[in-house]
Amino acid sequence: MDRPIIGITMGDPAGIGPEVCVKSLADPEVFRVARCVVIGDSKVLSYAVKISKLPGIKINPIKSIEEAKFQRNIIDVLDLSNIDIHKLKIGTLSPMCGRASIEYLEAAIKLAKEGKIDAITTGPINKEAIQKAGFKFQGHTEILARRTKTKEYGMLFVSDALWVLLVTTHIPLKDVPKTLNKKKVLSKIKMAHEILSRIRGRRPRIGVAGLNPHAGESGIFGKEDIKIIKPAVEEAKKMGIDAKGPISPDAVFNLANAGVFDIVIAMYHDQGLIPLKLLSFNKSVNVTVGLPIVRTSVDHGTGFDIAGKGWANPGSMIQAIKVAAHFKTRNA
């Protein structure tokens, strides 16, 4: 089987996305598992090669996937040429960069729909920058869902230590309780069961986190665990899914890390991401499940504070590319 073609969006040009792209594509293991094309700006990537001190790496600007060389030490770049390099200020938020980062994603989605790339791996974008550029999306996930007309989707985070699927994503903490309902929790449990069954070839063990301290302590600390989460878990069990919960949030991640569960269903963003990043920072990957397109992403932001200094760690991008290739070859 040919190595899958992964389209990598460069992310915000003023952030660390260009740097982690070029460092990742200099990695021989990435070359072994995938054929990669960066969707971005060749001038920005050339600068990233320079600050990353990768003298053996060459940038190959192309206008179509058919022009890609897919050769070692050559980075094929579908060059949108949408950055004025003289106006680019590394490490600074700007509408120009916000607009460019969305254009990279839109181009990648089009290529995936046309079957010219097998999967998408996204570099980090800045939500404020895309808002200032006139886009009202919260992030990559929402754009992908809209463009593919996907209604049921989820944010899955994968690492060697933990797998976590979120029920709610980028919403204020105060809105989480009123956003949760039995249907959403059950949907994510079913999604976790389906994706892990395909990837691992067996029925996964799913731990479902409670919302409140001690999973509500029989309603003393909140009713959501009893009225929403527990009924969803019970219905999942009737479907033959190996789910347990709600389990106290301060215990379920430790149990998963110890191997009791294959995945944790977390009720909100930071509930799932804090333990994951504590154990696997720069080694975890965001996978958007439920889409007709395989999409993975880095687990970090644009890193404006270190952008342009050559310090950015490419670990998460390397893992994201590998996971995209793995999911594609497993038909996930």
N, C-alpha and C positions, 0 to 999 in steps of 0.2 A: 504493500500500500504506500502511495506517495505521501510524503509529509504534508499535512494540511496547510493551506495558505491562511495566515493570520493577518488581518488588517489591524494595525496598531495606530490609534489616534494619538497625536502628539500631546494633547492636553493644552493648557494655557501656555502660550509661548513665553510669558514672563516668569513662569514658575519652574519647578524642577522636572517637569514632564519631558522636555527635550533631552535633558541630561540622562535621566533614567532610561529613556529609549535607546540612546546610542550605547550606553554602558551594557544594557541587556543584550543588544544585538551583537556586541563584541564577545559575548559568552559562547563558547563552543557547544555547550549543552543545549542552548536555545536553538542554535543552527541544526543540531542533530535531530530535534523533535519537530521543527516547524520551518516553513518557508514564510518569511515575514516581509511585509510592506508597511512602511510608516505613511500615514496620511497626515501631512503637515506642510511645513515650509522649509525648503532646502537650506535657505540662508541661516535660519535659526538653528537648524540641526548641525550645520557646518560649524557654527560657533560653539555648540554643545560638545562637538568632537574635540575642538581646541581646548576648552576649559577642562574637559575630562582627561586630557593628555592621552589621546588614543591615536598616535601618529600613523598607525597601520590601517586605520579605518577610512574608507572613502565613501562619500555621499554620491548616489546615482539618482539625479532628478528624473522622474518619468511622468508621462501624461496619461498612461493607461497601464493596467496590470500586465497586459501582454508584453510590455517593454521591460518588465522586471528581470534581473539576471539571476537572483536567488543564489549568489555566490558568497563564499566565506570572505569576511572582511569588507564586503560591499553592502551598504545600507541603501536599499531601494526606497525612494521617497516619492509617493504620489504628490507632486508639488502643486499645492493650491496657490502659492505665491500671494498670500493674502495678508502679509505683514510688511509694513514699511520699516525696514531694519533701522533706519535713522531715527524713527520715532519710538522704537521699542526701548522700554526701560525695564531691565531685568529686576524682578523683585517688587514691581509696582503694579497695583491693580489698574486695569484700563479697559474701557469698552471695546477698543480695537482687538485686544486679546480675547475678551469674552466672546465677541462675534466670531473670531477665527476658530476658537475651540469648538463652537457649535457647528461651524461649517465643516470641520474635520469629521465630526460625528455624523452629520447628515450624509456626507460623502461615503462614509463607511457603511452606513445602513443601506444606501443605494447599491453599493457593490455586493453586499451580502444578499440582498433581495434578488439581484441579477445572477447570483451564483458564482461571482468572480472571486470572492473570498469565502473561506469556510467558517470563519469565526471572527469576532471583534474583541480586541483587548484595548481598553481605554486608559489613557493617561489622565492625570488629575485636572479638573477644571475648577474655577472659582465661581461659586454661586452668585456672589455679589457682582462680579464682572459680567456674567451673562445677563443678570437683571439690568445692569446699567446699559448693556448693549440692546436692550429692548425685548429680551426673551423672558417669559414669565414662568418657565419651568423651574422646578426645585433642583433638578440634577439629571444626570445621564439616564437613570432608570426610568423616570417619568417620560423623557423624550423617546426612548426606545419603545416603551409601552404604547405611546400615542402613535408613533410612526408605523408600528406593526399591528395596530388595532388590537392589542392584547389587554384583556380586562383582568385576568387572574395571573398575577406575577408576584415574585418575591425576591428579597435580597438574601442570598445565601453566602455565608462567609466560611471559607475552607482553610484549614491549617493542619499541620501535623498533630497539634494538641487538641483542637476543638473544631467541630462543625456547628455553625449557628445559623438558624433561619429566623428572620424577624417577622413579626405579625404586623407591626406598624413601623414606619420608616422615618422620614424627615418631617416630623411634626413636633410642636411644642409639647413638653412633658405634661402640662396641664390639660392637654387635649386627649391624651392617651386613654384614660378611663372611659370617656364618652365616645371614643372612636371604636373601642373594642366591642365585638359581639361574637356570639357563638359561631356564626357562619364564617367569619374571618379566621378565627382560631382553627376551626376544623379544616378550612381550606389549606392553611399552611401545614397542618399535620399531614394531610393527604399528599401535599406537594413534596414534603420531606420523604414520605414513604415511597413515592413513585420514583424520585430522582435517585435515592440511595439504593433502591431495589435494582435499578438498571445499572448503576455504577458498580455495585458490590456483588450483585448476583444472589442476594439473600434478603430476607425480611429484616429491616433495620430496627434497632431499639431506640425509641424516641422518648426523650425526657422533655416534659412541658413545664416551663417555669411559671410560677405564680406571678401575679402582679404586685401584690402587697407583701410586706414583711411576714415571714413565716407562712406564706401563701394564704394570708388573711386570718390565720389562727381561728378557724371555724366561724368566721364572720366578725370577729372582734376588731380586726384592723381593716375591714373593707369587705364588701359583699361580692366584688367582681369574680373572685376565685371560685366561689360557690355557684353563682348564678350564670357565669359565662364560660369560664375555662373548664371546670369539671364536667359540665354537660357535653362540651365539645370532645373532651378526651373519652368519655363514655361512649359517645356515638362512633368515634374512630375505632374503638375496641370492637364494637359490633360489626364493623367492616373487615375485621381481621387484622387490623393494624396494631403493632406492638407499641402502644403509647402508655406512658405513666405520667400522672400529674393531676392537679398542679402540685409541683414540688417547690419548696421554699427556695427563692432565688439565690440565697446565700449558700445553698448546698448543691443545687443541680449541676452547676458548672464544674465543681470539684468532682462530682460523681462521673461526669462525662470525661473529664481529664484522666480519671482513674480507669476508664474503659467500661463503665457500667452502661453508658449510652453511646450510641453512634452520632447523635445529633441532639442539640437543644433547640426547642422552639422558644424564642425570647419575645416578650410582649412589646418591648420598645427598644429603640436604637442603642442607648447607652447601657441598658441592662445586658445586652448581648455583646456589645463591642468592647466594653471595659475589660472583662475577663479575657476575651480573645486577644486583644492587643497587649495585655499584660504578659500573656504567655507566648505570643507569636508576632510581635511587632516587626514589620518589614518582611514577614514570612507568610502572612495570610493574604487571601485573595477573595474579592467580591465577585460572586457569580449571580447574574440575573436569571432566575429560573422561571419557566412558564412562557418565555418568548419563543418564537419560531427560529430565532437566531441564537447561536451560542455566543454569550458575551461575558467576559471577565474583566476585572479592573483591579488596579492597585488599591491597597487599603489605607492610603494616606492622601493628604491634600497637596496643594500647590507648593508649599514650603517656601513662600516668598522670602522668609528670613535667611535662608541659606542658598537661594537661587543664584546662579552665576559664579559660585565659589568652588565648584568641582567637588563638593562634599556629599552630594546626594547618594543615598544607598539604593542600588537598583534591585535589591532582593525581592521586594514585592512584585515589581514588574516582571522579573524573571519567572517567578512562580506563576503569575497571572498568565503569561504566554504558555507555560508548560501545562497549566490546568486547562486552558482553552483547547490546546492540542489533544489532551487526554479526553476531555469531554466530547470532542468532536469524533475521535476515533471510537469512543464507546457509544456513539449515537445518543448522547444524553440530551 
